Amino acid sequence: MSFRIIGTGRAHPEYVLTNDKLSEFLDTDDEWITTRTGISTRYIATDETLTGIGTLAGKRAIEKAGIKPTDLDLIICSTIRAEYACPSMACLVQREIGADCPAYDINAACTGFLYALEMADAFIASGKAQNVLVICAELMSRHLDWADRATCVLFGDGAGAAVLQKGDGLKSIRVTAKGDDELLVVGNPFCDSPFYTGPERAPEVYMNGGEVFKFAVGAILKDVRHVMKQAGVKQEDVKMMVPHQANDRIIDFARQKLGFREDQVASGIDHWGNTSSASIPLLLDELIEEGRIKTGDLLVMTAFGGGLTTGACVIEL
């Protein structure tokens, strides 16, 4: 395959929201949240912007990669909603980091990082790009009904980034989509139009938790088995599986079905919460910084999200 990861970075808001703080205005408590989700704290934006945390994550990835912003040939940003409908977050990040390459946003919900890797692979393999910056940035706190304990306890804000360069790190990748606007939806507020007579949809996150759980587990099992078979690797070859951080129960159930040991599966959901497409690159940078994974290690990444979208890959650092 066409690329290797040469630098990663992450950024998050300053404010830490604890489960105890949530219990001050929700009918919930720390035990209820942690036993059902594995989440203890999450970062929540106050005065931070999506472009701001995305830019910071991108700058850190570029610095670790040892390249200059002007060396970039493409910037791909994943987010469920940028600060503007136009311009894109990618264009604003391009300006802030001092790059001069094409830049665009994608929206594959929580699978955004895997979708961005698939796109970057095509650009690098075709020779149209040598260095690609992928940034996943989400402010999920701005899309929640904070009176709904079924959803608002799950999500956090953050950004993760990776610089990709021509190489042979990617061993296999798979992304899928199955159109659905029933199980997991984030509404979109529009300006009033005197001509529109169609239905209105609430702007907050809606999720059918039970059905999403079943979809998620099935997607992880199918996608991970597919990419591992395609890459010709077995469980014992894999240093770490890095899954989308949606729910601790989903991750552990899938882990057991796939036959991975507990120490082979990365988790940061306790302090990040669900940061949508940012969750895998956030955790990836943290794992590298802590020395839990290193150059030469074989990783499996897997994600699922609204769309419905899924994805997985096998990659050597």
N, C-alpha and C positions, 0 to 999 in steps of 0.2 A: 504494500500500500504506500501512500505517498508522503506522509508527514510524521514528525516526532514533536513532542512537546518540549520546548526549550526554556520556558519560563511561566510561572503562575503567580497570581496575586489575588488578594481579597480585601474587602472593605466593608464596614458596617456602621450603622448609626451609633451614637454614644449611649443612648438610654437603654437600660436593661429592664425589661418587664418580667417580673417574677409571677409565679402562680399565686402567691399570697396577695400580691397587688391586684390581680384579676379578681380574687375572691371578695375584694372590697366593693365591687359593683356588679358581680355576677353570682348566681346561685351555684357556686362551685367551690372546690378547695384543692390544695396541692395534691392530695392523695387521689382524688377523682381524675385529675388531669394526667398525672404521671403514670398511673396504672393503665390508663386507656391509650396513651399516646407516647409515653417515654419523655415528654417535654417538661423541663423544669423552668427554663428561662428562654427568652428570645429578645433580639434587638429590635427596637421600634423607632422609626424616624420621628423627630420632632421638627427641627428646622432644616434637616438635611434634604437634599434633592436627589432624584434618581440619577441625573447626569453627574452630580457630584460624587456619589459613591461609585458609580460605574467608571468614571474617569480615574479615580484614585486606584481602584483595582487594576485598571488597565496600565496605569503608569508603573505600578509595582511589578506587574508581569513583564513589562518591557525592560525595566531595570534589571530584573533577574535574568532575562534572556540575553542581556549584554548587547542589545541593538539600540538603534536610535529610532524615534518615531517616524522619521523620514524614510526608514528602511522598509516600513510596512507597505504591502501591496493591496491590502484589503482589511476592512474592519467589519465584523459581523456582530451585531448586538442582539441578544435575545431578551425580550421583556413582554409581559402580557399587555402592558400599556405604558407607552412613553409619556413624558410630561406634556407633549403636544401630539395632536394627530399629525402635524407637520410643523417643523422639521422633525426628523427621526432622532432618537437618542444617539444613534451611531454618528450622525452628522455633527451633533453637538460635541460628542466625545472627540471626534476627529479634530475639531477646532481646539479643544482644550488641551489635547496632548501634543499638538503641533505636527500632526501628520498631514499628508497631502494626497492620500489614496482614496479610492471609492469607499463608501460606507453605507450600510443599510441595516434595518431592523428585520428580525423575524419573530413570529409568535407561534410557538409550538407548545405553549404552556410549560409544564414542568419538564418536558422532554427537550426543551430548547437547546441545551448544551449538546446533546447528541445530534440533533438536527444541524446545528452549526458546524460540528465536526464533519458531518457528511458533506455539507456544502464546501467547507474548506478543502476537504480531500479532493473534490472534483476540480476546484480551481488550481490546486497545487499539482495534481496529476496531469492536468492539461497543459501545464507550463504557463498559465496566466498569472500565477502568483508564486512567490518564493517564501514570503513571510506574511502570515495572517494573524490578526489579533481577534480573538473571540472574547466577548464580554457578556456575561449574564447578570442582569441587575433587576431587582424587583423590590417594590415598596408595597407588599401585600397588605400592610396595615391600612392603606388608603382604599381598600376594596372590601372591607369587612363590615358586617353588622355587629357592632360591639355589644349588642344585647343578646346575641345568639351564641350560647356557649358551645354549641356543636361545631362551630367553625372558627370563632375568633380566638380560641385558645390554641389553635393549631399553627398559626402562621407567624412568620417573622420577616424582617427586612434585611437585605444584604446584597453584595455583589461579588462575583468571582470571575477571574479572567485567566486566559492562557494564550501564549504566543506559540504558534505552530510554524514549523519550518520544514522544508523538503527533507524527507528521511524515510526510514522504514519502520517506524514505531507502531503504526496502526496495522493490526493483523487481520481484523475483520470488523464489520459494522453493519447494523441493520436498523432501519427506522420504518415505522408503519403509521397508518392513519385509518380511522374508522369514524366517519362523520356522525356526531351525536351532540345534541344540545339539550339533553335531559338529565344526564347523570352529574355533570360538573360544568357550571356556567358562571361566568363573571359578566354581569350586565354592562351596558355601555350607555351613559347619559348623553342625550342629544339636545341641541337647542330646539325650542318649540318651533313648529312649522304650522301655519294656518291651513296647510293642505294635507297634512298627514292624518290619516284616520285609522291606522293600524294599531296593534296591541302595544302596550308598554311593558317593559320588563325591568324589575328592580336592578339597580346597579351593583348590589353587593354579591359576594360569593354565595352561590347555592350549590350544595353537594348532597347527593344521596349516598351517605356514608357506607351503608351495607353493600350496595351494588358496586361502588368504587373499590371497596376492599376486594371483592371477588374478581373484578376486572384487573386490578393491580397485580394480585398474586398470579393470576393466569398469564398476564403479559410478561412478568419477570421470568417465570419458568420457561415460557416458550422462547422469548428473545435470547435469554442467556444460554440456553441449550443450543440454540441455532448458531450464535456467534462462536461459541466454544467449539462446536463441531466443525464449523467453517475454518476456524484457525487451527484446528487439530490439537487442542489443548485439553487437559483434564483438570479436575479440581486440585490435585496435588501440585500442578504446575503454577497455579495462581497464587500470587502473594496476597492480593486483597481484592475483594469485591467492593466497589464503591457505588452504592445504590442511591437513588433519589430519596431524600430524607422526608418522607411523608408521615409515617407512623411506625413506631417501633414494632408493633404487632405484625404489620405487613412484612417488614424486613425480616423478622425472625422466622415467621412462618415459611417464607420463600427460601430462606437460608437452609432450613431443615430439609425441605423438599429437594433442594439442589445438592445437598450433601456437603456443604461447606462447614468448617469448624467456626465456632464463635469468633475466634481470633483472626479469621480470614475475612470478616465482614466489618467494614468501617461504619462507625456511627458517630454523628455529631448532633443528632436531633435534640439531645437533652439541653444544649445551650444555643442552638440555632433555630429550632423549630423548623417548620416547612417554609423554605424560602423559594419555592417554585423552581424555575430553571437555574437559579443561582446555587442550589444546594450541592450539586456535584462539584463544580469548580471551587466553591468555598471550602468544602471538605478536602478536596484534592490538595489545595495549597496548604491547609493546616497539617495534613498528613506528611507532606514533604518537609515542612518547617520543623515538625516534631521528630523527624527522622524515622518515622514508621514505614515509609516507603522511600525508595531511592532509585537512582539510575540503574536500569537493567531489570527491575521488577516487572512482572507481568500483572496487569490489572484487568478486571472486568467491571465495566460501568453499565448501569441499567436505570431506566427511568420510564415513567408513565405520567400522563396528564390529560387535561381537558383537550377536547378535539374530536374524538379521543385520539391521543398520540402515544406511541411507545417507541423505545429504542434501546439498543445495547451495543457494546463494542468490546473488543479485546485489544489492549494496547500495551506496548512495552515502553516504560519510561526511558 
